Amino acid sequence: MLRVHFTAEDLARVRVAAGPDPMWEILLSLHVLRQRSAAPVFGSWRATVRTTLPDATRWLLRLAPPVGYSPDFLTPTAGSCAVDAGIDAVLSTPVESLRADLAQLGREHRLDPRTHLLAGGDAATLDSLGKALRGYYGHALAPIWNEVRAVVDADRAVRARSFLDSGCEGVLSALHPTISWARPVLSIESRFPRRDVHLHGQGLVLVPSYFCRERPIMLRDPSRTPVLVYPIARDPQVTSAGKRSLEALLGRTRAAALEVIAGGCTTTELARRLGISAASASAHASVLRDAGLAVAQRHRNSVLHTASALGVELLA
């Protein structure tokens, strides 16, 4: 059992990450590649990636074993959405943290010579790690990143509506079936021995994850920013069929616009995400708003679009 202890200040500082965290998705997808039990959900993706994985990236499989501890330094960005910034943060990890994390990994798994060099902060080995992370993301995640982002955006819309209906504690209690909330403690079922985490006013970043499976997870190192990564509710077969139906109903671009709007965006952000002009983005948003699927509010010099309750239900 993992028990997370909140103060009133912590509850005021709970937030949901702005989108999928590439570093967490890299780590958790590496787990999925080696978990046969993941085949029913991720079978097609696993089959494609496992048979075509570049040799230079296979080292990552040794750094991220599917069971037990994975080094905390691989996920340093606490909900950041930028892959380059995340990889740069990994490569900037202090040697003391590298050594401590890899020593913990070594207590559970046999380390290869390259990992021993990494623990010492060897510059060439760090460079190889950066290339492996970029190569893996480009090969395994970039081709599906639009889908990853869309389902995470839809989950964020659900959390936003939950917050409006029942506040922060309602969001926490409804995150996942393995979670229970009894103020001031969030309890998470775990196969590991009981662990208590005290947030001490830092708050908590909630990170919805495409590749997280079974139950939410947290970093082991209490000195790092507290993050709770949780599985989004999804079934790839249903998602794929539902996406095709939504595109048939609305058209591909307008369906994609609704998915982006579900996470909240300005007209400029919508245009950038869809790769269309600002005028076209505004037109799509207007049609969705007129159909009751989206709402718009002016915020300073921008218009902020969000999905309506009907829009969220349609995406779900």
C-alpha positions as CSV (number, residue, x, y, z in Angstrom):
1,M,0.0,0.0,0.0
2,L,1.3,3.5,-0.9
3,R,-0.1,6.2,1.3
4,V,0.2,9.9,0.3
5,H,-0.3,12.4,3.1
6,F,-1.7,15.8,2.2
7,T,-1.8,19.1,4.0
8,A,-4.3,21.8,3.1
9,E,-1.5,23.5,1.3
10,D,-0.8,20.4,-0.7
11,L,-4.5,20.2,-1.8
12,A,-4.3,23.7,-3.0
13,R,-1.3,22.8,-5.2
14,V,-2.6,19.7,-6.9
15,R,-2.5,20.1,-10.7
16,V,-2.9,17.9,-13.8
17,A,0.0,17.9,-16.3
18,A,-0.7,19.9,-19.4
19,G,-0.4,16.9,-21.6
20,P,1.4,13.5,-21.9
21,D,4.9,13.5,-20.4
22,P,7.3,12.1,-23.0
23,M,9.8,10.8,-20.5
24,W,7.2,8.9,-18.5
25,E,5.8,7.5,-21.8
26,I,9.3,6.4,-22.9
27,L,9.9,4.6,-19.6
28,L,6.4,3.0,-19.3
29,S,6.4,1.9,-23.0
30,L,9.8,0.2,-22.4
31,H,8.1,-1.7,-19.6
32,V,5.2,-2.6,-22.0
33,L,7.6,-4.0,-24.6
34,R,8.8,-6.6,-22.1
35,Q,5.4,-7.4,-20.5
36,R,3.6,-10.3,-22.3
37,S,0.5,-9.4,-20.2
38,A,0.3,-6.1,-22.1
39,A,-0.3,-7.9,-25.5
40,P,-4.1,-7.7,-25.4
41,V,-4.0,-3.9,-25.1
42,F,-0.8,-3.0,-26.9
43,G,-0.3,-6.1,-29.1
44,S,-0.1,-4.3,-32.5
45,W,2.2,-1.6,-31.2
46,R,4.5,-4.1,-29.4
47,A,4.7,-6.3,-32.5
48,T,5.8,-3.4,-34.7
49,V,8.3,-1.9,-32.3
50,R,9.9,-5.0,-30.9
51,T,10.8,-6.3,-34.4
52,T,12.1,-3.0,-35.7
53,L,13.8,-1.5,-32.6
54,P,17.2,0.0,-33.6
55,D,20.2,-1.6,-31.9
56,A,21.3,1.7,-30.4
57,T,18.1,1.9,-28.4
58,R,18.0,-1.6,-26.9
59,W,20.3,-0.5,-24.0
60,L,17.2,1.3,-22.6
61,L,15.5,-2.0,-22.0
62,R,18.2,-2.9,-19.5
63,L,17.8,0.5,-17.8
64,A,14.0,0.1,-17.5
65,P,13.2,-3.5,-16.3
66,P,9.5,-4.2,-16.4
67,V,9.3,-5.4,-12.8
68,G,10.7,-3.6,-9.8
69,Y,12.6,-0.3,-9.7
70,S,13.4,1.9,-12.7
71,P,15.8,4.8,-12.1
72,D,14.1,8.0,-11.1
73,F,16.5,10.1,-13.2
74,L,14.8,8.8,-16.4
75,T,11.6,10.8,-15.6
76,P,12.8,14.2,-14.3
77,T,10.4,16.7,-15.8
78,A,7.3,16.4,-13.6
79,G,4.7,16.6,-16.3
80,S,6.6,18.5,-19.0
81,C,5.3,18.0,-22.5
82,A,8.6,18.7,-24.3
83,V,10.7,15.7,-25.3
84,D,13.9,17.6,-25.9
85,A,13.7,19.4,-22.6
86,G,13.0,16.1,-20.9
87,I,16.0,14.4,-22.4
88,D,18.2,17.4,-21.6
89,A,17.1,17.2,-18.0
90,V,18.0,13.5,-17.9
91,L,21.5,14.3,-19.3
92,S,21.9,17.0,-16.7
93,T,21.3,14.7,-13.8
94,P,24.0,15.2,-11.1
95,V,26.5,12.4,-10.8
96,E,25.4,11.8,-7.2
97,S,21.8,11.1,-8.3
98,L,23.0,8.9,-11.2
99,R,25.1,6.9,-8.8
100,A,22.3,6.5,-6.2
101,D,19.6,5.6,-8.7
102,L,21.8,3.0,-10.5
103,A,23.0,1.5,-7.2
104,Q,19.3,1.0,-6.3
105,L,18.8,-0.6,-9.7
106,G,21.9,-2.8,-9.1
107,R,20.4,-4.2,-5.9
108,E,17.6,-5.7,-8.0
109,H,19.2,-6.4,-11.4
110,R,22.6,-7.1,-12.8
111,L,24.1,-4.1,-14.4
112,D,26.1,-4.2,-17.6
113,P,29.5,-2.3,-18.1
114,R,27.8,0.6,-19.9
115,T,25.5,1.2,-16.9
116,H,28.5,1.2,-14.6
117,L,30.1,3.9,-16.8
118,L,26.8,5.9,-16.7
119,A,26.8,5.8,-12.9
120,G,30.2,7.6,-12.9
121,G,28.9,10.3,-15.2
122,D,31.0,9.3,-18.2
123,A,30.4,11.9,-20.9
124,A,30.5,9.6,-23.8
125,T,28.0,7.2,-22.1
126,L,25.7,10.1,-21.3
127,D,25.9,11.1,-25.0
128,S,24.9,7.6,-26.0
129,L,22.0,7.7,-23.6
130,G,20.7,10.9,-25.1
131,K,20.9,9.4,-28.6
132,A,19.2,6.2,-27.4
133,L,16.3,8.2,-25.8
134,R,15.9,10.4,-28.9
135,G,16.1,7.4,-31.2
136,Y,13.6,5.4,-29.2
137,Y,11.1,8.3,-29.0
138,G,11.3,8.9,-32.7
139,H,10.9,5.2,-33.6
140,A,8.4,4.0,-31.0
141,L,6.4,7.0,-29.8
142,A,6.4,9.8,-32.4
143,P,4.3,7.8,-34.9
144,I,1.5,7.4,-32.4
145,W,2.0,10.7,-30.4
146,N,-1.1,12.4,-31.8
147,E,-3.2,9.5,-30.5
148,V,-1.3,9.6,-27.1
149,R,-2.0,13.3,-26.9
150,A,-5.6,13.1,-27.9
151,V,-6.6,10.5,-25.3
152,V,-4.6,12.3,-22.6
153,D,-6.4,15.6,-23.5
154,A,-9.7,13.8,-23.2
155,D,-8.8,12.6,-19.8
156,R,-7.8,16.1,-18.7
157,A,-11.2,17.3,-19.8
158,V,-12.8,14.6,-17.6
159,R,-10.6,15.7,-14.6
160,A,-11.5,19.4,-15.2
161,R,-15.2,18.6,-15.1
162,S,-14.7,16.5,-12.0
163,F,-13.0,19.4,-10.3
164,L,-15.8,21.7,-11.2
165,D,-18.4,19.2,-9.8
166,S,-16.6,18.0,-6.7
167,G,-13.4,19.9,-6.1
168,C,-9.8,18.6,-5.7
169,E,-10.7,15.8,-3.4
170,G,-13.3,14.5,-5.9
171,V,-10.6,14.5,-8.5
172,L,-8.3,12.5,-6.3
173,S,-10.9,9.9,-5.3
174,A,-11.9,9.3,-8.9
175,L,-8.5,8.9,-10.4
176,H,-8.4,5.1,-10.6
177,P,-10.2,2.0,-9.1
178,T,-7.0,1.2,-7.0
179,I,-7.2,4.6,-5.2
180,S,-9.2,5.6,-2.2
181,W,-9.3,9.0,-0.5
182,A,-9.9,9.5,3.2
183,R,-8.8,13.0,4.1
184,P,-5.9,13.7,4.4
185,V,-4.5,10.4,3.0
186,L,-4.6,9.1,-0.6
187,S,-4.2,5.3,-0.5
188,I,-3.0,3.4,-3.6
189,E,-3.1,-0.4,-3.8
190,S,0.4,-1.8,-4.4
191,R,2.2,-5.1,-4.6
192,F,5.1,-3.6,-2.7
193,P,5.4,-3.1,1.1
194,R,3.6,-0.2,2.7
195,R,5.3,3.2,1.9
196,D,4.2,6.6,3.3
197,V,4.9,9.8,1.3
198,H,4.5,13.1,3.0
199,L,4.1,16.0,0.5
200,H,5.1,18.8,3.0
201,G,3.3,21.5,1.1
202,Q,4.9,20.8,-2.3
203,G,1.5,19.7,-3.8
204,L,1.2,16.9,-6.3
205,V,1.4,16.7,-10.1
206,L,-1.1,14.3,-11.6
207,V,0.2,12.8,-14.9
208,P,-2.3,10.9,-17.0
209,S,-0.4,8.2,-19.0
210,Y,-1.1,6.3,-22.1
211,F,1.3,3.4,-21.3
212,C,0.8,3.2,-17.5
213,R,-0.8,-0.1,-16.7
214,E,-2.7,-1.6,-13.7
215,R,-2.2,1.0,-11.1
216,P,-0.8,4.5,-10.4
217,I,2.9,4.9,-9.6
218,M,5.2,7.5,-7.9
219,L,8.9,8.2,-7.9
220,R,10.8,6.5,-5.0
221,D,13.1,9.4,-4.2
222,P,11.3,11.8,-1.8
223,S,13.6,14.7,-2.7
224,R,12.2,15.0,-6.3
225,T,9.0,16.8,-7.2
226,P,6.1,14.7,-6.1
227,V,4.4,13.1,-9.2
228,L,1.5,10.6,-9.4
229,V,1.3,8.9,-12.8
230,Y,-2.0,7.1,-13.4
231,P,-3.4,5.0,-16.2
232,I,-6.0,6.6,-18.5
233,A,-9.2,4.6,-19.0
234,R,-8.9,3.3,-22.5
235,D,-9.3,0.3,-24.8
236,P,-7.3,0.7,-28.0
237,Q,-9.8,-1.3,-30.1
238,V,-12.7,0.8,-28.8
239,T,-10.6,4.0,-29.2
240,S,-9.7,3.1,-32.8
241,A,-13.3,2.3,-33.8
242,G,-14.6,5.3,-31.9
243,K,-12.1,7.6,-33.6
244,R,-13.2,6.3,-37.1
245,S,-16.9,6.9,-36.2
246,L,-16.1,10.4,-34.9
247,E,-14.2,11.2,-38.1
248,A,-17.1,9.9,-40.2
249,L,-19.5,12.1,-38.2
250,L,-17.5,15.3,-38.1
251,G,-14.8,14.9,-40.7
252,R,-11.2,14.2,-39.9
253,T,-10.0,17.7,-39.2
254,R,-13.0,18.7,-37.2
255,A,-12.8,15.5,-35.1
256,A,-9.1,16.2,-34.5
257,A,-10.1,19.8,-33.5
258,L,-12.6,18.5,-30.9
259,E,-9.9,16.2,-29.4
260,V,-7.5,19.2,-29.1
261,I,-10.1,21.5,-27.7
262,A,-11.0,18.9,-25.0
263,G,-7.7,19.7,-23.4
264,G,-8.3,23.5,-23.6
265,C,-6.6,25.6,-26.1
266,T,-6.6,29.0,-27.8
267,T,-7.3,29.5,-31.5
268,T,-3.6,29.9,-32.2
269,E,-2.7,26.7,-30.3
270,L,-5.5,24.8,-32.1
271,A,-4.1,26.0,-35.5
272,R,-0.6,25.0,-34.5
273,R,-1.6,21.6,-33.3
274,L,-3.6,20.8,-36.4
275,G,-1.2,22.4,-38.9
276,I,-3.8,24.6,-40.3
277,S,-4.3,28.4,-40.6
278,A,-5.7,30.5,-37.7
279,A,-8.7,31.3,-39.9
280,S,-9.5,27.6,-40.5
281,A,-9.0,26.8,-36.8
282,S,-11.4,29.6,-35.9
283,A,-14.0,28.3,-38.4
284,H,-13.8,24.7,-37.0
285,A,-14.1,25.9,-33.4
286,S,-17.1,28.0,-34.4
287,V,-18.9,25.0,-35.9
288,L,-18.2,22.9,-32.9
289,R,-19.4,25.7,-30.6
290,D,-22.6,26.2,-32.6
291,A,-23.2,22.4,-32.4
292,G,-23.0,22.5,-28.6
293,L,-19.8,20.5,-28.6
294,A,-17.4,23.3,-27.4
295,V,-17.6,26.5,-25.5
296,A,-15.4,29.6,-25.9
297,Q,-14.4,32.3,-23.4
298,R,-12.3,35.4,-24.0
299,H,-9.2,35.5,-21.8
300,R,-7.2,38.8,-22.2
301,N,-6.4,38.9,-25.9
302,S,-7.2,35.3,-26.7
303,V,-10.2,33.1,-27.0
304,L,-10.0,29.9,-24.9
305,H,-11.8,26.9,-26.3
306,T,-12.9,23.9,-24.2
307,A,-15.2,20.9,-24.8
308,S,-18.7,21.1,-23.5
309,A,-20.2,18.2,-21.5
310,L,-21.7,16.9,-24.7
311,G,-18.3,17.1,-26.5
312,V,-16.6,15.2,-23.7
313,E,-19.3,12.5,-23.8
314,L,-19.0,12.3,-27.6
315,L,-15.2,11.8,-27.3
316,A,-15.7,9.2,-24.6
